[in-house]
Amino acid sequence: MLKHIPETYEIIGKIGSGKSGDVYKAYHKNLRTYVVLKKVKTELRNLVNNRAEVDVLKNLRHSGLPQVYDFLEVDGDVYTVMTFVEGNSFGQYLDSGREFEEKSVIIWARQICATLCYMHEQKPPIVHGDLKPENIMLRPDGNICLIDFNISASLDGGDAWVTGYTNGYAAPEQYQGYLSPRSDIYALGKTMEKLCGKKKWQCFLYPEFFWFLFRCTRKQEKYRYLDMSAVQKRIQKLEIRYRTVTWRKRFLEAVAAGVLIGILFLTAGLLKREEFSVAISEVTDLYYEARQYPENSGERKKYCATAEKKLQDLSRNYREKEQQRRIELLLAWNAEFLDETEKAALYYENLLLYDAEYRVAYGEYGMFLLRIGQKEASQKLWKDYKKKEKTELLEEGESRNLKLWEEINEKK
């Protein structure tokens, strides 16, 4: 138990312990409210002597943050005094086996993002630096609150120092000794993955959310979202979408989205150029924007036309074999998305004409033919495929559509 505590505080008891030491619940007699006394990490003691830094934290006012009242020196240690937050941490819920729906996770992500936005907009910006389920409280009213500011750091004209982080949530740059606001973007993505459970089927039922997490958790800072305000806008669109879409429509769109996602993963791990991957991500973002508008609407066609133009530009600038394959498949999907089946078929045929050993393209084209009712053409393609396979003219490769196409034809 703490000794030599000021009379202002009545210690209720120890409520936990962390990397820096014990955490106590106390009653603030003057404010007539419950508070938490948390030991400050040894590395941050100098912060307490810098009143400007202390005032930055004490002046924070946001519904997603506990109020920091003061810093106390007790028994040779320094403690943060802040609001006692009712509820349990998401870490506690996960440890108990609790599972969360993606729709709820998106709502909480929006609240977390708004809180981090507020922190990053301070002058100088404040970075949390250790965002994880254990440091996010779920209050009884269903809203969140970020805790553990012993690791928070302010940026004064550059990168902040790193005083602590958690493996699995910390951005790669933190292991090198620095962090930035984009480090919190990485941790947000990893935290959302943990809350969702990252089930394998989620990328098909929730493709936009899947790609949102992917962009947040890129290893290099420059390939993540530009800042937390950009993340916030994306989350708001996701929330609106999942609030209005019906399960039937979501399932039907998931089938179509699965085609795109399958294509995007065809050469995963083979494309090593980050610039190309980012360019492709920008194109797929256009598709997700387009699906917010009705079929055959001018807005949807506008987004797809922009996507097609970008893909054509990429085709001229990225000439590696695997890159050309990915671009050609996306062009075919884009045409099918606009119900331009003849153009889509042309892209597939062109791909097989100049890349006849590309096994995956047979599966993609075969399933496309089945989707538009061309069963005989699909069967003819299957015979050609089996002939090339028998003579070992096809490269090794697999995809979701290829596997499905093989299963359909082998049952006959």
C-alpha positions in Angstrom: 0.0 0.0 0.0 1.2 3.5 -0.8 2.8 5.4 2.1 3.0 9.2 2.6 0.1 9.8 0.3 -1.3 13.4 0.4 -4.4 13.7 2.6 -6.4 14.8 -0.5 -6.5 11.1 -1.5 -8.1 8.1 0.3 -6.7 4.9 -1.1 -9.5 2.3 -1.7 -7.2 -0.5 -2.8 -4.9 -1.9 -5.5 -6.8 -2.7 -8.7 -4.0 -4.0 -10.9 -0.4 -3.9 -11.9 1.4 -3.2 -15.1 4.9 -3.0 -16.5 5.6 0.2 -14.6 4.1 -0.9 -11.2 0.9 -1.1 -9.2 -2.3 0.7 -10.0 -4.5 2.0 -7.2 -8.1 3.2 -6.9 -8.5 6.2 -4.7 -11.1 8.8 -3.7 -10.3 12.4 -4.4 -11.8 14.3 -1.4 -11.7 17.7 -2.9 -13.2 16.7 -6.3 -15.5 14.1 -4.6 -14.8 11.5 -7.3 -12.9 8.3 -7.7 -9.5 8.4 -9.4 -6.7 6.1 -10.4 -3.1 6.4 -9.3 -0.8 4.8 -11.8 2.9 4.6 -11.4 4.8 6.4 -14.2 7.5 4.5 -16.0 11.0 5.3 -14.8 12.0 6.6 -18.2 9.2 9.2 -18.1 10.0 10.8 -14.7 11.7 13.7 -16.4 8.4 14.5 -18.1 7.0 15.4 -14.8 9.6 18.0 -14.3 8.7 19.6 -17.6 5.5 21.5 -16.7 4.7 22.3 -20.3 4.5 18.6 -21.1 2.4 18.0 -18.0 0.0 20.8 -18.8 -0.5 19.3 -22.3 -1.8 16.1 -20.7 -3.8 17.8 -18.0 -5.5 20.0 -20.5 -6.8 17.2 -22.6 -10.6 17.1 -22.7 -12.3 14.3 -24.7 -15.1 11.8 -24.0 -12.7 9.0 -25.1 -10.0 9.9 -22.6 -9.8 9.9 -18.8 -9.2 13.3 -17.2 -5.6 13.7 -16.1 -5.7 15.6 -12.8 -2.1 15.7 -11.6 1.2 14.0 -11.2 2.3 13.0 -7.7 5.7 12.0 -6.2 5.1 9.4 -3.6 7.8 7.3 -1.9 10.3 8.2 -4.5 8.0 7.2 -7.4 5.8 9.3 -9.7 2.1 8.6 -10.2 -0.4 9.8 -12.7 -3.8 10.8 -11.1 -6.6 10.4 -13.5 -10.3 9.6 -13.7 -11.4 6.1 -12.6 -13.1 4.5 -15.7 -16.0 2.2 -15.0 -16.2 -1.0 -17.1 -13.8 -3.7 -18.4 -11.0 -3.6 -20.9 -11.4 -5.3 -24.2 -8.4 -7.4 -23.2 -10.5 -8.8 -20.3 -13.4 -9.6 -22.6 -11.1 -11.4 -25.1 -9.5 -13.4 -22.3 -12.9 -14.6 -21.2 -13.7 -15.8 -24.8 -16.0 -13.0 -25.7 -16.5 -12.5 -29.5 -17.7 -9.3 -31.2 -19.6 -8.6 -34.3 -17.8 -6.7 -37.0 -20.6 -4.0 -37.0 -19.9 -3.3 -33.4 -16.2 -3.3 -33.9 -16.6 -0.6 -36.6 -18.6 1.6 -34.2 -15.9 1.3 -31.6 -13.2 1.9 -34.2 -14.9 5.1 -35.1 -14.8 6.2 -31.4 -11.2 5.2 -31.0 -10.2 7.0 -34.2 -12.0 10.2 -33.1 -10.1 10.0 -29.8 -6.7 9.5 -31.5 -7.6 12.2 -34.0 -8.0 14.6 -31.0 -4.7 13.6 -29.5 -2.8 13.9 -32.8 -4.3 17.4 -33.4 -2.8 18.7 -30.2 0.2 21.1 -30.5 2.5 19.3 -30.3 0.7 16.1 -31.3 0.3 13.4 -28.7 0.9 9.7 -29.7 -0.5 7.0 -27.6 2.2 4.5 -28.6 0.7 1.4 -26.9 -2.8 1.0 -28.3 -4.1 -2.5 -27.7 -7.3 -4.2 -26.3 -5.9 -4.1 -22.7 -5.7 -0.3 -23.0 -9.2 0.3 -24.3 -12.1 0.3 -21.8 -15.6 -0.5 -22.7 -17.9 1.6 -20.4 -21.3 0.4 -19.2 -22.9 2.8 -21.6 -21.3 1.1 -24.6 -18.7 3.8 -25.3 -14.9 3.4 -25.2 -12.2 5.1 -23.3 -8.4 4.9 -24.0 -6.2 4.4 -20.9 -2.5 4.0 -20.0 -0.9 7.4 -20.7 2.4 6.4 -19.1 3.6 5.6 -22.6 2.0 8.5 -24.4 4.5 10.9 -25.9 4.3 14.3 -27.5 6.0 15.2 -30.8 7.8 18.5 -30.7 8.9 19.0 -34.3 9.8 15.4 -35.0 9.5 11.8 -34.0 8.8 10.9 -30.4 10.8 8.7 -28.1 9.7 5.2 -27.4 9.4 4.2 -23.7 7.3 1.0 -24.1 5.3 -1.0 -26.6 3.6 -4.3 -26.9 4.6 -7.0 -29.4 1.9 -7.7 -31.9 0.5 -4.2 -31.8 3.6 -2.0 -32.0 4.4 -0.6 -35.5 7.8 -1.8 -37.0 9.3 1.7 -36.5 8.8 1.4 -32.7 11.2 -1.5 -32.6 13.8 0.9 -34.1 13.3 3.4 -31.3 10.8 6.0 -32.6 7.2 6.5 -33.3 4.8 8.9 -35.1 1.0 9.4 -35.4 1.0 6.7 -38.1 2.3 4.3 -35.4 -1.1 4.6 -33.8 -2.8 3.8 -37.1 -0.9 0.5 -37.3 -1.8 -0.3 -33.7 -5.5 0.5 -34.4 -5.5 -1.9 -37.3 -3.9 -4.7 -35.3 -6.4 -4.0 -32.4 -9.4 -4.2 -34.7 -8.0 -7.5 -36.2 -7.8 -8.9 -32.7 -11.4 -7.8 -31.8 -12.7 -9.4 -35.0 -10.9 -12.6 -34.4 -9.6 -12.3 -38.0 -11.8 -15.2 -39.2 -10.9 -16.4 -42.6 -14.4 -15.7 -44.0 -14.4 -12.1 -43.0 -12.5 -10.9 -46.1 -15.4 -12.1 -48.2 -18.4 -11.0 -46.1 -16.7 -7.7 -45.1 -14.3 -6.9 -48.0 -14.2 -3.1 -47.4 -13.3 -3.6 -43.7 -10.7 -6.2 -44.6 -8.9 -3.8 -46.9 -9.2 -1.0 -44.4 -7.3 -3.2 -41.9 -4.8 -4.1 -44.6 -4.0 -0.4 -45.3 -3.7 0.4 -41.6 -1.2 -2.3 -40.9 1.3 -1.8 -43.7 4.8 -2.3 -42.4 6.1 0.9 -44.0 4.6 4.1 -42.7 4.3 5.8 -46.1 1.9 3.0 -47.3 -0.6 3.4 -44.4 -3.3 6.1 -44.4 -1.9 9.6 -44.4 -3.2 10.5 -41.0 -5.9 9.6 -38.5 -8.4 12.0 -40.1 -8.2 10.0 -43.3 -8.7 6.8 -41.2 -11.7 8.5 -39.5 -13.3 9.3 -42.9 -12.9 5.8 -44.1 -14.4 4.3 -40.9 -17.4 6.7 -41.2 -18.1 5.4 -44.7 -17.8 1.8 -43.5 -20.2 2.5 -40.6 -22.8 4.0 -42.9 -22.5 1.1 -45.3 -22.9 -1.6 -42.7 -25.8 0.2 -41.1 -27.8 0.3 -44.3 -26.9 -2.8 -46.3 -29.1 -5.9 -45.9 -27.7 -9.4 -45.3 -29.1 -10.6 -48.6 -27.5 -7.7 -50.5 -24.2 -8.2 -48.5 -24.1 -11.8 -49.4 -24.7 -11.2 -53.1 -22.1 -8.4 -53.2 -19.7 -10.6 -51.2 -19.8 -13.1 -54.0 -18.8 -10.5 -56.5 -16.2 -9.0 -54.1 -14.8 -12.5 -53.6 -13.9 -12.5 -57.2 -11.9 -9.3 -56.8 -10.3 -10.4 -53.6 -9.4 -13.8 -55.1 -7.7 -12.0 -58.0 -5.8 -9.7 -55.7 -4.4 -12.6 -53.8 -3.4 -14.6 -56.8 0.1 -13.4 -56.7 0.3 -12.4 -53.0 3.9 -12.7 -51.9 5.2 -12.6 -55.4 4.9 -8.8 -56.0 7.7 -7.3 -54.1 7.5 -3.7 -55.3 5.7 -1.7 -52.7 4.9 1.1 -55.2 2.9 -1.3 -57.4 1.0 -2.7 -54.4 0.0 0.8 -53.3 -1.1 1.7 -56.8 -3.3 -1.4 -56.9 -4.7 -0.6 -53.5 -5.7 2.8 -54.8 -7.6 1.1 -57.6 -9.4 -1.3 -55.3 -10.5 1.7 -53.1 -12.3 3.0 -56.2 -14.3 -0.2 -56.5 -15.3 0.0 -52.9 -16.4 3.6 -53.4 -18.3 2.6 -56.5 -20.4 -0.1 -54.7 -22.0 2.6 -52.6 -24.0 3.7 -55.7 -26.8 1.9 -57.5 -26.0 -0.4 -60.5 -25.8 1.5 -63.8 -25.7 4.8 -62.0 -23.5 7.6 -63.4 -21.4 7.7 -60.2 -20.6 4.0 -60.2 -19.6 4.2 -63.9 -17.5 7.2 -63.2 -15.5 5.4 -60.5 -15.0 2.3 -62.7 -13.9 4.4 -65.6 -11.3 6.1 -63.4 -10.2 2.6 -62.2 -9.9 1.4 -65.8 -7.7 4.4 -66.7 -5.5 3.8 -63.7 -5.1 0.2 -64.6 -4.2 1.1 -68.2 -1.5 3.5 -67.0 -0.2 0.8 -64.7 -0.1 -1.6 -67.6 2.3 0.8 -69.4 4.5 1.4 -66.4 4.8 -2.0 -64.8 5.9 -4.6 -67.3 6.9 -7.6 -65.0 5.0 -10.8 -65.8 3.2 -11.1 -62.5 2.2 -7.4 -62.5 0.8 -7.7 -66.0 -1.2 -10.7 -65.0 -2.7 -8.9 -62.0 -3.6 -5.8 -64.1 -5.2 -7.9 -66.8 -7.4 -9.8 -64.4 -8.5 -6.6 -62.7 -9.4 -5.1 -66.0 -11.5 -8.1 -66.8 -13.2 -7.9 -63.4 -13.8 -4.2 -63.9 -15.5 -4.8 -67.2 -17.7 -7.6 -65.7 -18.6 -5.2 -62.8 -20.0 -2.8 -65.4 -21.8 -5.6 -67.1 -19.6 -5.3 -70.2 -19.3 -9.0 -70.7 -17.8 -8.8 -74.2 -15.0 -6.6 -73.0 -14.4 -8.8 -70.0 -14.2 -11.9 -72.2 -11.7 -10.1 -74.5 -9.4 -9.3 -71.5 -9.5 -13.0 -70.4 -8.9 -14.3 -74.0 -6.1 -11.8 -74.5 -4.4 -13.0 -71.3 -4.6 -16.6 -72.3 -3.4 -15.8 -75.8 -0.2 -14.3 -74.6 0.2 -16.2 -71.4 -1.1 -19.7 -72.2 0.8 -21.3 -69.4 -1.0 -19.2 -66.7 -3.1 -21.9 -64.9 -5.0 -19.5 -62.7 -6.4 -17.5 -65.7 -8.2 -20.6 -66.9 -10.1 -20.9 -63.6 -10.9 -17.2 -63.6 -12.1 -17.2 -67.2 -14.0 -20.5 -66.8 -16.0 -19.2 -63.8 -16.7 -16.0 -65.7 -18.2 -18.0 -68.5 -20.4 -19.9 -66.1 -21.6 -16.7 -64.4 -22.8 -15.3 -67.8 -24.4 -18.6 -68.8 -21.8 -19.7 -71.3 -21.6 -23.4 -70.1 -20.5 -24.8 -73.4 -17.7 -22.3 -73.8 -16.6 -23.1 -70.3 -16.6 -26.8 -71.0 -14.5 -26.2 -74.2 -12.1 -24.2 -72.2 -11.9 -27.0 -69.6 -10.9 -29.5 -72.3 -8.2 -27.2 -73.5 -7.1 -26.8 -69.9 -6.9 -30.5 -69.2 -5.0 -31.1 -72.5 -2.3 -28.5 -71.4 -2.2 -29.9 -67.9 -1.6 -33.4 -69.3 1.3 -32.2 -71.4 2.7 -30.2 -68.4 2.4 -26.9 -70.2 0.8 -25.1 -67.3 2.6 -23.4 -64.4 1.9 -24.3 -60.9 -0.7 -22.0 -59.3 -4.0 -21.9 -57.5 -6.9 -19.6 -56.7 -10.4 -19.8 -55.2 -12.1 -19.7 -58.6 -9.7 -22.2 -60.2 -10.4 -24.7 -57.4 -14.2 -24.1 -57.7 -14.0 -24.5 -61.5 -12.1 -27.7 -61.2 -14.6 -29.1 -58.7 -17.6 -28.3 -61.0 -16.1 -29.9 -64.0 -14.7 -33.0 -62.2 -18.2 -33.8 -60.9 -19.5 -34.2 -64.5 
